[in-house]
Amino acid sequence: MPLATPILAPLPLTGRVLYNIAMSQRSLADFLEELGHAGELIRVEAPVDPVLEAAAVTDRVAKSGGPGLLFGAVKGHDIPLATNLLGSEERICRALRAASLADVANRIAAKLREDFERARKLR
């Protein structure tokens, strides 16, 4: 898997290409499935209000270091609501396919150095 893949064409004013170096998962669905298999996702099927109830449940779960949540029956909406997916360092690292946050910082620094060197050669 490449470190960074272009997700958009070059920006018109700068000529720079935006890179998706943050999310290493193929899709949100893949990440949700991975969290589910790891026991890091709870599916909540009871109907919830998207503002009051979902927020209160998420607040309690997040403050206790709990798992990600997937609310399947959000009142007034046809799509589920996912919260607290990146609520722990472990889940952030899992999403980024990194051993640690220091690894993420090193990957970003390497990409910035690469871009800097490329820009320097263009001068």
C-alpha positions as CSV (number, residue, x, y, z in Angstrom):
1,M,0.0,0.0,0.0
2,P,1.5,3.4,-1.0
3,L,2.2,5.9,1.8
4,A,0.1,8.5,0.1
5,T,-2.2,8.4,-2.9
6,P,-3.5,11.5,-4.7
7,I,-7.2,12.0,-4.0
8,L,-7.8,15.2,-6.1
9,A,-6.3,16.8,-9.1
10,P,-3.7,19.6,-8.5
11,L,-5.2,22.7,-6.9
12,P,-5.6,25.4,-9.6
13,L,-3.8,28.2,-7.8
14,T,-1.0,26.3,-6.3
15,G,-0.4,23.3,-8.5
16,R,-0.2,21.1,-5.4
17,V,-1.9,17.7,-5.2
18,L,-3.8,16.9,-2.1
19,Y,-2.8,13.6,-0.5
20,N,-4.8,11.2,1.6
21,I,-2.0,10.4,4.1
22,A,-4.4,10.4,7.0
23,M,-6.9,7.5,6.5
24,S,-5.3,4.2,5.5
25,Q,-8.6,2.3,5.4
26,R,-10.2,1.7,2.0
27,S,-13.6,2.9,3.3
28,L,-15.5,3.7,6.4
29,A,-17.4,0.5,6.0
30,D,-14.1,-1.5,6.1
31,F,-13.1,0.4,9.2
32,L,-16.4,-0.3,11.0
33,E,-16.1,-4.0,10.1
34,E,-12.6,-4.1,11.4
35,L,-13.6,-2.4,14.7
36,G,-16.5,-4.8,15.0
37,H,-14.3,-7.9,14.6
38,A,-11.9,-6.4,17.2
39,G,-14.6,-5.8,19.7
40,E,-14.1,-2.1,19.5
41,L,-17.6,-1.2,18.1
42,I,-21.0,-1.5,19.7
43,R,-24.1,-1.4,17.5
44,V,-27.0,0.4,19.2
45,E,-30.3,-0.6,17.6
46,A,-32.7,1.1,19.9
47,P,-34.2,4.3,18.4
48,V,-32.2,7.4,19.6
49,D,-32.6,11.2,19.2
50,P,-29.6,12.3,17.2
51,V,-29.0,15.4,19.3
52,L,-29.8,14.6,22.9
53,E,-29.6,10.9,23.4
54,A,-26.9,10.0,20.9
55,A,-24.7,12.8,22.3
56,A,-25.3,11.8,25.9
57,V,-24.5,8.1,25.3
58,T,-21.4,9.0,23.3
59,D,-20.2,11.4,26.0
60,R,-20.5,8.7,28.7
61,V,-18.8,6.0,26.5
62,A,-16.0,8.4,25.4
63,K,-15.3,9.6,28.9
64,S,-15.0,6.0,30.1
65,G,-12.6,5.0,27.3
66,G,-15.3,2.9,25.7
67,P,-15.7,1.6,22.1
68,G,-17.0,3.2,19.0
69,L,-20.7,3.4,18.6
70,L,-23.0,2.7,15.6
71,F,-26.5,4.0,16.1
72,G,-28.7,2.1,13.7
73,A,-32.1,3.7,14.3
74,V,-31.6,7.5,14.5
75,K,-34.9,9.3,14.8
76,G,-35.7,11.4,11.7
77,H,-32.9,9.9,9.6
78,D,-32.5,7.0,7.3
79,I,-28.8,6.4,7.8
80,P,-26.9,5.2,10.8
81,L,-24.8,7.5,13.0
82,A,-21.2,6.5,13.9
83,T,-19.5,8.1,16.9
84,N,-16.4,7.8,19.0
85,L,-14.6,5.8,16.2
86,L,-11.3,7.5,16.9
87,G,-11.9,7.8,20.7
88,S,-8.7,6.0,21.7
89,E,-5.1,6.1,20.6
90,E,-5.4,2.4,19.7
91,R,-8.3,3.1,17.3
92,I,-6.5,6.1,15.8
93,C,-3.5,3.9,15.1
94,R,-5.7,1.1,13.7
95,A,-7.4,3.6,11.3
96,L,-4.0,4.9,10.2
97,R,-2.4,1.5,10.0
98,A,0.4,2.6,12.3
99,A,2.1,1.1,15.3
100,S,1.9,4.4,17.3
101,L,1.1,8.1,16.9
102,A,4.9,8.7,16.7
103,D,4.9,6.4,13.6
104,V,2.2,8.7,12.1
105,A,4.2,11.8,12.9
106,N,7.3,10.2,11.2
107,R,5.3,9.3,8.1
108,I,3.9,12.9,7.9
109,A,7.4,14.3,8.4
110,A,8.9,12.1,5.7
111,K,6.2,13.2,3.2
112,L,6.8,16.8,4.1
113,R,10.6,16.4,3.6
114,E,9.9,14.7,0.2
115,D,7.6,17.5,-0.9
116,F,10.2,20.1,0.3
117,E,13.0,18.4,-1.6
118,R,10.8,18.2,-4.7
119,A,10.0,21.9,-4.5
120,R,13.6,22.9,-3.9
121,K,14.7,21.1,-7.1
122,L,12.1,23.1,-9.1
123,R,13.7,26.4,-8.2
